[in-house]
Amino acid sequence: MEHHATRVLESCHSTWLFDDENLMFCRVIKTDHSLSIAASEWTAFCQLEFEEGTDSFVVWLNEDGTRRLRSWRHLDHCDSCGGEATTELDLTAIASLKTD
């Protein structure tokens, strides 16, 4: 199955790609080397929840909500990591993540 990221979220550690139509997501780990890429497999999710009043988001991995991943969006002058929001990623490598 081919996946197309319809939503992209940046956290301090990863770029999160969401295929909202097929309820699948993939995390691309940010590295110090723009030519290397480390990514998770495309994984099913049930719900993407944004916590009101914060930059946090939660990915529900099952319907019961007993398996969740929680992170927060990376912003300019980020309080969480002290870094900047701009990151260079190899677009060719990201494009190869569209299929599993």
C-alpha atoms as an extended CHARMM CRD file, in Angstrom:
* protein
*
       100  EXT
         1         1  MET       CA              0.0000000000        0.0000000000        0.0000000000  PROA      1               0.0000000000
         2         2  GLU       CA              1.2870000000        3.4400000000       -0.8780000000  PROA      2               0.0000000000
         3         3  HSD       CA              1.1280000000        6.1270000000        1.8020000000  PROA      3               0.0000000000
         4         4  HSD       CA              0.9220000000        9.8640000000        1.2600000000  PROA      4               0.0000000000
         5         5  ALA       CA              1.5960000000       12.1990000000        4.1610000000  PROA      5               0.0000000000
         6         6  THR       CA             -1.4230000000       14.4880000000        4.4200000000  PROA      6               0.0000000000
         7         7  ARG       CA             -0.2240000000       16.0140000000        7.7000000000  PROA      7               0.0000000000
         8         8  VAL       CA              3.3320000000       16.7230000000        8.8910000000  PROA      8               0.0000000000
         9         9  LEU       CA              4.1930000000       17.5950000000       12.4940000000  PROA      9               0.0000000000
        10        10  GLU       CA              7.6420000000       18.5540000000       13.7520000000  PROA      10              0.0000000000
        11        11  SER       CA              8.7440000000       17.5390000000       17.2410000000  PROA      11              0.0000000000
        12        12  CYS       CA             12.1940000000       18.1230000000       18.7430000000  PROA      12              0.0000000000
        13        13  HSD       CA             13.2670000000       14.5630000000       17.9670000000  PROA      13              0.0000000000
        14        14  SER       CA             11.2870000000       13.5940000000       14.8460000000  PROA      14              0.0000000000
        15        15  THR       CA              9.2760000000       14.6210000000       11.8360000000  PROA      15              0.0000000000
        16        16  TRP       CA              5.9010000000       12.8730000000       12.0610000000  PROA      16              0.0000000000
        17        17  LEU       CA              4.1930000000       11.9790000000        8.7640000000  PROA      17              0.0000000000
        18        18  PHE       CA              0.4740000000       11.1460000000        8.9290000000  PROA      18              0.0000000000
        19        19  ASP       CA             -1.5910000000        9.5060000000        6.2060000000  PROA      19              0.0000000000
        20        20  ASP       CA             -4.9970000000       10.5570000000        7.5560000000  PROA      20              0.0000000000
        21        21  GLU       CA             -6.9460000000        8.7090000000        4.8530000000  PROA      21              0.0000000000
        22        22  ASN       CA             -5.4420000000        5.3030000000        5.7140000000  PROA      22              0.0000000000
        23        23  LEU       CA             -4.8310000000        6.0700000000        9.4300000000  PROA      23              0.0000000000
        24        24  MET       CA             -1.1060000000        5.3220000000        9.1980000000  PROA      24              0.0000000000
        25        25  PHE       CA              1.8960000000        7.2960000000       10.4660000000  PROA      25              0.0000000000
        26        26  CYS       CA              5.6700000000        7.2240000000       10.2290000000  PROA      26              0.0000000000
        27        27  ARG       CA              8.3310000000        8.9940000000       12.3000000000  PROA      27              0.0000000000
        28        28  VAL       CA             11.5060000000       10.2670000000       10.6460000000  PROA      28              0.0000000000
        29        29  ILE       CA             14.1970000000       10.6570000000       13.2890000000  PROA      29              0.0000000000
        30        30  LYS       CA             16.1750000000       13.8820000000       13.0020000000  PROA      30              0.0000000000
        31        31  THR       CA             19.9050000000       13.2770000000       12.7140000000  PROA      31              0.0000000000
        32        32  ASP       CA             22.9940000000       15.4720000000       12.6850000000  PROA      32              0.0000000000
        33        33  HSD       CA             23.7480000000       14.3160000000        9.1490000000  PROA      33              0.0000000000
        34        34  SER       CA             21.3810000000       15.6070000000        6.4580000000  PROA      34              0.0000000000
        35        35  LEU       CA             22.3090000000       12.7060000000        4.1440000000  PROA      35              0.0000000000
        36        36  SER       CA             21.2920000000        9.9620000000        6.5590000000  PROA      36              0.0000000000
        37        37  ILE       CA             17.7510000000        9.1080000000        7.5500000000  PROA      37              0.0000000000
        38        38  ALA       CA             16.2560000000        6.8570000000       10.1850000000  PROA      38              0.0000000000
        39        39  ALA       CA             12.5450000000        6.1720000000       10.0670000000  PROA      39              0.0000000000
        40        40  SER       CA             10.0090000000        3.9460000000       11.7060000000  PROA      40              0.0000000000
        41        41  GLU       CA              7.7530000000        1.6430000000        9.7130000000  PROA      41              0.0000000000
        42        42  TRP       CA              4.3470000000        2.9880000000        8.6990000000  PROA      42              0.0000000000
        43        43  THR       CA              2.1520000000        2.1420000000       11.6900000000  PROA      43              0.0000000000
        44        44  ALA       CA             -1.6150000000        2.1340000000       12.1360000000  PROA      44              0.0000000000
        45        45  PHE       CA             -3.1940000000        4.6660000000       14.4770000000  PROA      45              0.0000000000
        46        46  CYS       CA             -6.7680000000        5.2440000000       15.6260000000  PROA      46              0.0000000000
        47        47  GLN       CA             -6.7950000000        8.9110000000       16.5370000000  PROA      47              0.0000000000
        48        48  LEU       CA             -4.5970000000       12.0130000000       16.5340000000  PROA      48              0.0000000000
        49        49  GLU       CA             -5.4560000000       14.3140000000       19.3990000000  PROA      49              0.0000000000
        50        50  PHE       CA             -4.2180000000       17.8700000000       19.9950000000  PROA      50              0.0000000000
        51        51  GLU       CA             -4.2070000000       19.0250000000       23.6070000000  PROA      51              0.0000000000
        52        52  GLU       CA             -5.9400000000       22.3850000000       23.8810000000  PROA      52              0.0000000000
        53        53  GLY       CA             -3.8000000000       25.2370000000       25.1760000000  PROA      53              0.0000000000
        54        54  THR       CA             -0.5290000000       23.3420000000       24.6420000000  PROA      54              0.0000000000
        55        55  ASP       CA              1.6940000000       22.2670000000       21.7620000000  PROA      55              0.0000000000
        56        56  SER       CA              1.2540000000       18.6090000000       22.7550000000  PROA      56              0.0000000000
        57        57  PHE       CA             -0.2670000000       15.9330000000       20.5720000000  PROA      57              0.0000000000
        58        58  VAL       CA             -1.1730000000       12.3150000000       21.2800000000  PROA      58              0.0000000000
        59        59  VAL       CA             -1.2600000000        9.4480000000       18.7830000000  PROA      59              0.0000000000
        60        60  TRP       CA             -3.7080000000        6.7200000000       19.8300000000  PROA      60              0.0000000000
        61        61  LEU       CA             -2.3660000000        3.3340000000       18.7240000000  PROA      61              0.0000000000
        62        62  ASN       CA             -5.4860000000        1.3700000000       19.7130000000  PROA      62              0.0000000000
        63        63  GLU       CA             -9.2070000000        2.0770000000       20.1370000000  PROA      63              0.0000000000
        64        64  ASP       CA             -9.0890000000        1.7050000000       23.9400000000  PROA      64              0.0000000000
        65        65  GLY       CA             -6.4230000000        4.3930000000       24.2400000000  PROA      65              0.0000000000
        66        66  THR       CA             -4.2550000000        2.1050000000       26.3590000000  PROA      66              0.0000000000
        67        67  ARG       CA             -1.3840000000        2.4370000000       23.8530000000  PROA      67              0.0000000000
        68        68  ARG       CA             -0.4740000000        6.0490000000       23.0730000000  PROA      68              0.0000000000
        69        69  LEU       CA              2.4830000000        8.1170000000       21.9430000000  PROA      69              0.0000000000
        70        70  ARG       CA              2.6660000000       11.6630000000       23.2710000000  PROA      70              0.0000000000
        71        71  SER       CA              4.9000000000       14.4050000000       21.9540000000  PROA      71              0.0000000000
        72        72  TRP       CA              4.9070000000       18.1600000000       21.4440000000  PROA      72              0.0000000000
        73        73  ARG       CA              5.4050000000       20.3610000000       18.4280000000  PROA      73              0.0000000000
        74        74  HSD       CA              8.8260000000       21.9110000000       17.9760000000  PROA      74              0.0000000000
        75        75  LEU       CA              8.6650000000       25.7120000000       17.7380000000  PROA      75              0.0000000000
        76        76  ASP       CA             11.0600000000       28.5790000000       17.0460000000  PROA      76              0.0000000000
        77        77  HSD       CA             13.2360000000       29.1410000000       20.1240000000  PROA      77              0.0000000000
        78        78  CYS       CA             11.8960000000       25.8790000000       21.5400000000  PROA      78              0.0000000000
        79        79  ASP       CA             11.6180000000       25.7440000000       25.3410000000  PROA      79              0.0000000000
        80        80  SER       CA             11.8440000000       21.9410000000       25.2840000000  PROA      80              0.0000000000
        81        81  CYS       CA             15.1630000000       21.5490000000       23.4600000000  PROA      81              0.0000000000
        82        82  GLY       CA             16.4930000000       25.0930000000       23.0740000000  PROA      82              0.0000000000
        83        83  GLY       CA             16.7690000000       24.6160000000       19.3120000000  PROA      83              0.0000000000
        84        84  GLU       CA             15.3450000000       26.2780000000       16.2500000000  PROA      84              0.0000000000
        85        85  ALA       CA             12.3920000000       24.9600000000       14.2340000000  PROA      85              0.0000000000
        86        86  THR       CA             14.2030000000       24.6380000000       10.8960000000  PROA      86              0.0000000000
        87        87  THR       CA             15.7410000000       21.2570000000       10.0900000000  PROA      87              0.0000000000
        88        88  GLU       CA             17.2710000000       20.0470000000        6.8240000000  PROA      88              0.0000000000
        89        89  LEU       CA             16.0530000000       16.6550000000        5.6240000000  PROA      89              0.0000000000
        90        90  ASP       CA             16.8720000000       14.7730000000        2.4320000000  PROA      90              0.0000000000
        91        91  LEU       CA             13.6310000000       14.9190000000        0.3920000000  PROA      91              0.0000000000
        92        92  THR       CA             14.6620000000       11.9560000000       -1.7650000000  PROA      92              0.0000000000
        93        93  ALA       CA             14.9380000000        9.7760000000        1.3300000000  PROA      93              0.0000000000
        94        94  ILE       CA             11.5760000000       10.9920000000        2.6510000000  PROA      94              0.0000000000
        95        95  ALA       CA              9.9180000000       10.3080000000       -0.7160000000  PROA      95              0.0000000000
        96        96  SER       CA             11.0650000000        6.6880000000       -0.4820000000  PROA      96              0.0000000000
        97        97  LEU       CA              8.9770000000        6.3010000000        2.6970000000  PROA      97              0.0000000000
        98        98  LYS       CA              5.7310000000        6.5550000000        0.7020000000  PROA      98              0.0000000000
        99        99  THR       CA              5.5640000000        2.7970000000        0.1950000000  PROA      99              0.0000000000
       100       100  ASP       CA              6.0110000000       -0.0720000000        2.5840000000  PROA      100             0.0000000000
